[in-house]
Amino acid sequence: MSIDLTGTNASEIAGAVLRERRKAGSPAMGMILTFLVVTDEKGHADALRAAHTVSREHPARILGVISGSSRGKANLDAEVKIGDGGSGETVLLRMSGELAKHPESVVLPLLLPDSPVVVWWPAVPPEDPSADPIGALAQRRITDTAAVVRGRSKAMFTQATNYSPGNTDLSWTRLTSWRALLAAALDQYPARVTGGEVQAERVNPSADLLVAWLTSRLKVDVARTVTKGPGITSVSLSTGGGDITISRPDGISADFAIPNAPVRPVALKRRATSELLAEELRRLDADDIYEETVKTLCRLSERLTSGTTRKPTRSTSAAAAKTSTAKKSTGKRKAPKQAATSGSGS
């Protein structure tokens, strides 16, 4: 069920939510958080659809915030929905005039009491999410630099520079499966890593974060090589016994290879935004590994923003040459196939 309110205020909206909840037969609130979605008219439908999907796992009050023109008379319109495609409540707020400059004044009275607040910017994020008026209300602040139309790499480095505990980016969440596979590979073949290489599209924030993460954890140089995509197409780690390689040319499945073992196919699809958000909402504390990664990313920023194809580092080449001499079947690195399409994710 849905009701529309025009020329309204926060008090009337809160009353409408309570009435609609009672009509739906659920006067008690079973929601665990407030999920703020700061979006625009063009993208609000897709963003709220993803938020509704997430609310099935994490029941939430979803507040969609659309700030229009700051000119003219202050006005607030709202659309209230209860249980429409999700498990919780949805309020879409449209602000204009002076209210568009102070959206937090409308949002604050609508937050669930004594529960966490999470804010997500599906498109262009603020340069410093924790300093943003709405971001300051939240314990977790989720950006998505891969959704930025122009300047994705610059946007990622801006987020890294302005990191505060509680910040995260979906470009990092897209790496969860890659990081798990790489960790599993080193568990199965615990050799000393002498270098690495990440192959991906020219502009891909996830690839930049993966380079920074590997550099931070392994303390080796990791090359960043440009391919046609989609997303990240290959990751290789060089060891004295051969290369550990994960190659995914099609964005769906990958070949997982470690020395002295047959190549194995693994599922490594590019996940939907709703899946990424659901993962982020499973933990609301600060991500220490992400913090270390973005600090490393800041140190590597000049090299990664050069936008040129990089050859493997000297240590990587040396390891490959040694492997080729010892065992040609594993020593010679094969370039991954390149798909004709490209994407902004990992």
N, C-alpha and C positions, 0 to 999 in steps of 0.2 A: 504494500500500500504506500501511497505517496501523497504528500500535500505540498502546495506551493504557498510561500509567504512573500509578499512584496512590500517594500517600504517598512521593513520590520526591524527588530532589535534582538540582542542576545537573550533577553528575558523571555520574549515571546517564543523564540526558537526553542529554548529549554522547556517551556511549557508544552509546546507542540510535540516534542519528542516524548515527554512523559505521557501525554494523552494517547499518542499512537502506540506506545508500548503497552498501555493498559488495554487498548482495543485489540491488540494482537494476543492478549491473554498472558503476557509475561511482564507483570509489574516489577519484578525483581530483576536487577541487572546481573547478568552472568558474564560480563565483559572484563577482560584482564588488562586492557591498555587503551589509550587514545592514539589513533593513527592519523597524523596530519599529512595531507597530500597537497603540496603547493604546486599548482599547475596553471594552465591557461585554457581559454575556450577551445582551442584547436585540439589539445591533447587530453582534455579532462575525461572523455569517455573511456579511452583505453586505460588511463591511469586508474580510474575508479573501478574498472572491470578487474584489473590486476589486484587491487586492494580488496575487493569482494572475495576473490578466490583465496587470498591469504587469510581472510577472516574466518574461513572454514576451519583452519588449523589454529588460528589465534583470534578468538572472538574479540572484536574491538569496536569502539565507536570511531567511525571514519569521518573525518572532517575534511572535505575538499575545499580548498581556498583558491578563489580566482580574484585577483586584484585587477580591476579595469582602469580606465582613465582617471587620473586624479583631478581632472577639471570638473567644474560644475558642482552641483549640490551633492552633499553626502547621502549615499543611499545603500541599503543592504537588502538583497533578495536572498531567499533561502528555499531549498528543496529538501524535504525531510522524507526519508524512506526507512522502514523497519523491516528487516528480514528479506530484503529484495536481492537475491543472488548471493547472500552471504549470511554469516552468523553474527548479527549485531545490528548496529544502527549506522545510517549514512546521512550526513547533512552536507549539502553542497552550498557553499556561501559565495555569493557574487557581490563584490564591494566596488564602489566607485566614489568619486569625489574625495573629500578629506579622509574618509575611512580607508581608501586604498593605500594611503600613506602609513596607516597604523592598523594593519590587520590583526596584530596581536591583541588589541583591545576588544575585538569581537571574539576571537578564539578562546581567550583565557576563561571566560565564564562557562564555556561549553566543555571544558576538559573534565574527564571523569575524576572524581575525588580519590585521593590516596592510591593512585595507580600510575604506572609508567607512561611517558609520552614519547612517541617516536615520530619524527618528521622525515618525509621523503620528497625530494625534488626530482620528478621524472625527467625533466628537460634541463634547461640551463640553471645550474646551482649558484648560490651566492659565493663570492670569493672566499669568505670566511663564515662557514655555516654556524659556528658557535656564537659569533657576534651578530648574526641576523636576528631581528626581533622575534620571529617565530622560532628559529633554531634555538634561541636562548631558553625557550620553554621546555625543551626536550632533553631526555637522557641519551637518546640515540639519534644521530643525524645521518641520513642516508642520501648520498648523491649518486649520480650516474653520468660520469664524464663521457662515456661511450655514446650517450644520446645527444651530445652537443654536436650541432651541425658543422660548425667550423671551429678549428683550434682545439681539437680534443686533447692532444698531447699537452698543450699549454694549460688547458683547464685542469688536467690531472696534476701537473706540477704545481699549479696554484693551490689545489687542495692539499697536496703534500706539504707545501710551505706553511700553510695555515692550519695544520693538523692540531686538533684538540682531542683529549680523551672523550670517546663517545662518537667521534666521526668515523665514517666508513664510506666506501664507494663500491658500487656493484661491479666495477671492473675487477676489484679484488675478490669478490664473492665468486665471480666466474672462474677463478683459478683453483677453487677447492679441489675439484677432481684431478686437475693436473698436479697439484702439490701432493695429493694423496698417492698418486701413481709413482711420482718421483721418490717419495719417501719409502714406498714399498719396494721400489727397485733397489735402493741402497740397503734395505734390510736383507734382500735376497742376495745381493752381490756387494758386500761391505768393503769396497775397495776405496783407496784414496782418490779423490777427484782432483784432476789437475787443470781442468778448464771446462767450459761449456759454451753452448750456442742456442739461442732462441730464434726461430724463424717465424715470421708473421708479417701481416700487412704493414705497410709503411706507417700508418697512423693507427695505433692500437694500444690504448692505455693498459690493457691487461698484460700485453707482452712486455711493456716497460716495467710494470710491477713485478712480473715474473723474473726478469733480469735482475732487478733490485733484490728480490727475495733470495734467489740463488747466490748472488754475490754476498749478501749479508750472512747467510747460513753456512755456506761452504768456504768462504774467504778465498775465492778464486775469481779470475777475470771471466766474464761471460759475454760473448759477442752477441750482437743484435743484427740479424740479417733480414733483409726485406724480401718478401715473396708476394704473390698475388692473393694469398688468403685461400679460403675465408678464415678470418681470425688468426689464431696461432696454428701453424701447420706442423711444426716439429720442434722438439726439444732434445738436445743431446748433451750428455756429460761424458767427458773423456777420462778414462782410467788407464793404468798401466796394462791391463788385460784386454782392453777394447772399449768400445763406446756403449753406453746405456742410451737408448733412443726410444722416444715416443713420437711416432709420425702419424699425423691426422690430416690428410689432404682434402677430405670432403666435409669436414665439420660434423661428422656423425660418429664414425668409428675410427679406431687407431690401431696401429701395430706397435706392440710393446716388446722391445728387444733388450736383453742383457747378455753379456759375454757367456759363452759355453752353454747356451740354452736356446731352444727353438723360439722363433718369433711367435707371439701370441696376439690374437685379435682381442681388443677390449672396447667396451662401449664408452664413448666420450662425446656425447652429443652436446650441442650448444643449448643451454637451458632457457626456458621462458622466464620472463621478468618475475612473474608470480612465484616461481620456484626459488629464485634468488632472494626475494623479499622474505619468504617463509623461513629460509635458512638464517637470515640476519635476525629475525625476531625470536629465534630460539635462544639467543643469548643477548642480554642487554648490558653486560659489563663491557668495559673498554677492551679492545683487542690489542694486546701488547705486541704480537708478531706483526700486525699491520703497522703499528707505530714504528717499529724498527725498520720495516720495509720502506715506508715513506721517507724516513730519515736518510736511508741509503739512496733512495731515488733522487733526493735533492742533491746529494753529492755526485750522482751520475748524470745529472740533468743536461749538462753541456754536450756530453757524448750522445745521449739518447735523442736529443732534439735536433741533432744535425740532419736527420732525415736521409742519410745516405746508407747504402748497403755496406755492411761491415764484413770483413773476412774474419774467420776464426782467429783467436788469439794465438800467440806463439806456442803457449803451453798446450793448447788444443791440437795444433798442427803436429807438434812433436809427439804427442801421445798417439795420434792417428798413424803417424809414420812408423812408430815402434810396433803398433798392433799389426800394421800391414806386413811388416817383416816377419812377425811371429806367426800370424794366422790371417791369410788373405781374406778368408770368408767373413771375418768379423772386423777386420781393420779398415776396410775401404768404406767410407761413409757415402751413402747414396742420398742424393737430393730428393726431397719429397715431391710428389706430384702436386701441381698447382691447379686449383679449381678456377673456373672462369668467373665465378661470382665472388663478391666480397661482403663482409659484414662488420659491424662495429664491436661485436662482443669477442669472447675468447674462443 
